[in-house]
Amino acid sequence: MEDIKKAILEFAENNKKSKFYFADMEKGVRKVMPDVKAREVKKAATSLINEEKLIYYSTGSSTMYGLKGRGQTEDY
């Protein structure tokens, strides 16, 4: 799972946007690790949220992910 977490963080850091959907994050991870399953990416992302490296961003109708401290993803 550590490899998947690393791939997620690299995707988040290199992404042009500060917030992204799970599907976009999954595609980014699969470029590096083509055999990874969506469930494994979801578990790794949840783990990163629990470690406070990623955060959820809810628009009300959809949930996005963001790298903590990047863009307007922090609660003010």
C-alpha positions in Angstrom: 0.0 0.0 0.0 2.9 2.4 0.6 3.7 2.3 -3.1 0.1 3.3 -3.9 0.2 6.1 -1.4 3.4 7.4 -2.9 1.9 7.3 -6.4 -1.2 9.2 -5.1 0.9 11.9 -3.5 3.0 12.3 -6.7 -0.2 12.6 -8.8 -1.6 15.2 -6.4 1.7 17.2 -6.4 2.1 17.1 -10.1 -1.6 17.8 -11.0 -2.3 21.2 -12.3 -5.5 21.5 -10.3 -5.7 21.6 -6.6 -8.8 19.4 -6.4 -9.5 16.3 -8.4 -12.0 13.4 -8.6 -11.3 9.9 -7.5 -11.4 8.7 -11.2 -8.7 11.1 -12.2 -6.6 10.1 -9.2 -7.1 6.4 -10.1 -6.0 7.0 -13.7 -2.9 8.8 -12.5 -2.0 5.9 -10.3 -2.6 3.4 -13.0 -0.1 5.2 -15.3 2.6 4.2 -12.7 1.1 1.0 -11.5 -1.2 -0.5 -14.2 -2.2 -3.6 -12.2 -3.6 -1.8 -9.2 -7.3 -2.2 -8.4 -9.7 0.7 -7.7 -10.4 -0.7 -4.2 -6.7 -0.6 -3.4 -6.5 3.1 -4.5 -9.5 3.9 -2.4 -8.0 2.3 0.7 -4.7 4.1 0.2 -6.5 7.5 -0.4 -8.5 6.9 2.8 -5.3 6.2 4.7 -3.8 9.4 3.4 -6.8 11.3 4.6 -6.5 9.8 8.0 -2.8 10.8 8.0 -4.0 14.3 7.1 -1.9 14.4 3.9 -5.0 14.5 1.6 -8.4 16.1 2.4 -11.9 15.7 1.1 -13.5 18.6 -0.6 -17.3 18.4 -1.0 -19.2 20.5 -3.5 -22.5 19.2 -2.2 -23.2 17.0 -5.2 -19.8 15.4 -5.5 -16.7 14.7 -3.4 -13.2 15.6 -4.6 -9.8 15.1 -3.1 -7.1 17.7 -2.5 -3.6 17.8 -1.3 -3.6 19.4 2.2 -2.3 22.9 2.1 -2.6 23.4 -1.6 -5.2 25.7 -3.2 -8.4 26.6 -1.5 -8.9 23.3 0.2 -8.4 24.4 3.8 -11.2 25.3 6.2 -11.0 28.9 7.1 
